Amino acid sequence: MKKFQYNIQKEVKEVPYIINESTMIILPWYSKHAYLNSTILELYREVDVNAGSLAIVDQSCIYYGSDLKGRLHHASMILKGQRMLPVLISESNRICMVPTCSPYKPECVWLSYKHVKDIVPKENRTVVILS
């Protein structure tokens, strides 16, 4: 799944990662011992976190004063009948993450709305251009 090329600083975080204005995408992956981890691409660095993407999104919502369950509930009240609802992580910082499939699936990739520059269909796939 990790097929991208770039020259940025790489870090490994043991503590919870909090989504911020630089966060562009959260990519889940399994370690060789079958633990769910995530790689987070920020504007100028890559961070590996020992947690799944859903846990990172939930922890970030809590950090900014809410929780994932509440954010999804309120999004469903506004966007009735929709699936793959966006999650407002921080209203004051204008951080909104969008899942690419059900947020409860371990393979869910989360995109930062503000960093999506273009979406290009390519055969039976989609290419997302980030800032």
C-alpha positions as CSV (number, residue, x, y, z in Angstrom):
1,M,0.0,0.0,0.0
2,K,2.9,2.4,0.7
3,K,3.8,3.3,-2.9
4,F,4.7,7.0,-2.7
5,Q,8.0,8.8,-3.2
6,Y,9.1,11.9,-1.3
7,N,12.0,13.3,0.7
8,I,10.8,14.2,4.1
9,Q,11.8,13.6,7.7
10,K,10.5,10.3,9.2
11,E,9.6,9.8,12.9
12,V,8.2,7.0,15.0
13,K,5.8,8.0,17.8
14,E,5.0,5.9,20.8
15,V,2.6,8.4,22.4
16,P,-0.8,9.3,20.9
17,Y,-0.6,11.4,17.8
18,I,-2.9,14.4,17.7
19,I,-4.2,15.5,14.2
20,N,-3.1,19.1,13.4
21,E,-3.1,21.6,10.6
22,S,-0.2,19.9,8.9
23,T,-1.8,16.4,8.9
24,M,-2.7,15.4,5.3
25,I,-3.5,11.7,5.4
26,I,-3.6,8.7,7.8
27,L,-2.6,5.4,6.2
28,P,-3.2,2.2,8.2
29,W,-0.9,-0.8,8.0
30,Y,-0.1,-4.0,9.9
31,S,3.2,-4.7,11.6
32,K,4.9,-8.1,11.1
33,H,3.3,-9.1,14.4
34,A,-0.2,-8.2,13.1
35,Y,-0.6,-5.0,15.1
36,L,-2.6,-2.2,13.5
37,N,-0.4,0.9,13.0
38,S,-0.6,4.1,11.0
39,T,1.6,6.2,8.9
40,I,0.7,9.9,8.9
41,L,1.9,12.2,6.2
42,E,2.2,15.8,7.2
43,L,3.4,18.6,5.0
44,Y,7.0,18.1,5.7
45,R,7.4,14.8,7.6
46,E,6.1,11.3,7.9
47,V,5.2,9.9,11.3
48,D,4.6,6.2,12.2
49,V,2.2,5.7,15.1
50,N,1.6,2.5,17.0
51,A,-2.2,2.9,16.8
52,G,-5.0,2.5,14.2
53,S,-6.4,5.4,12.3
54,L,-9.8,5.2,14.1
55,A,-8.0,5.5,17.5
56,I,-6.0,8.5,16.2
57,V,-9.1,10.3,15.0
58,D,-11.0,9.6,18.2
59,Q,-8.1,10.7,20.4
60,S,-7.7,13.9,18.4
61,C,-11.4,14.6,18.8
62,I,-11.1,14.2,22.5
63,Y,-8.0,16.4,22.6
64,Y,-10.0,19.2,20.9
65,G,-13.0,18.8,23.2
66,S,-15.4,16.2,21.7
67,D,-15.3,12.5,20.8
68,L,-15.7,10.6,17.5
69,K,-19.1,9.2,18.4
70,G,-20.5,12.7,19.0
71,R,-18.9,14.1,15.9
72,L,-20.3,11.3,13.7
73,H,-23.8,11.7,15.4
74,H,-23.9,15.4,14.6
75,A,-22.6,14.9,11.1
76,S,-25.3,12.3,10.4
77,M,-28.0,14.8,11.7
78,I,-26.9,17.3,9.1
79,L,-26.1,14.9,6.2
80,K,-29.0,12.5,6.6
81,G,-28.7,9.2,4.8
82,Q,-25.1,9.7,3.8
83,R,-22.2,7.3,4.4
84,M,-18.5,7.9,5.0
85,L,-19.3,11.1,7.0
86,P,-16.6,13.7,7.4
87,V,-15.4,14.2,11.0
88,L,-14.8,17.8,12.3
89,I,-11.7,17.3,14.4
90,S,-11.3,20.9,15.5
91,E,-13.7,23.7,14.6
92,S,-11.4,26.5,15.7
93,N,-8.5,25.1,13.7
94,R,-10.7,24.1,10.7
95,I,-9.5,20.5,10.7
96,C,-11.9,18.1,9.0
97,M,-11.0,14.5,8.2
98,V,-12.8,12.4,5.6
99,P,-12.8,8.6,5.6
100,T,-12.3,6.6,2.3
101,C,-14.6,3.8,3.5
102,S,-16.4,2.9,6.7
103,P,-14.4,4.5,9.5
104,Y,-14.8,1.3,11.5
105,K,-12.9,-0.8,8.9
106,P,-9.2,-1.2,9.9
107,E,-8.1,-0.4,6.3
108,C,-9.8,3.0,6.4
109,V,-7.6,5.8,5.1
110,W,-8.4,9.3,6.4
111,L,-7.8,12.4,4.3
112,S,-7.6,16.0,5.5
113,Y,-10.2,18.0,3.6
114,K,-8.0,21.1,3.5
115,H,-5.1,19.3,1.9
116,V,-7.0,17.6,-0.9
117,K,-6.2,19.6,-4.1
118,D,-7.7,17.4,-6.7
119,I,-9.4,14.0,-7.2
120,V,-8.6,12.2,-10.5
121,P,-10.4,9.1,-11.7
122,K,-8.0,6.5,-13.2
123,E,-9.4,3.3,-14.6
124,N,-11.2,1.6,-11.6
125,R,-9.2,3.6,-9.0
126,T,-9.0,7.2,-7.8
127,V,-5.9,9.3,-7.4
128,V,-6.0,12.0,-4.7
129,I,-3.6,14.9,-5.1
130,L,-2.6,16.4,-1.8
131,S,-0.9,19.8,-1.1
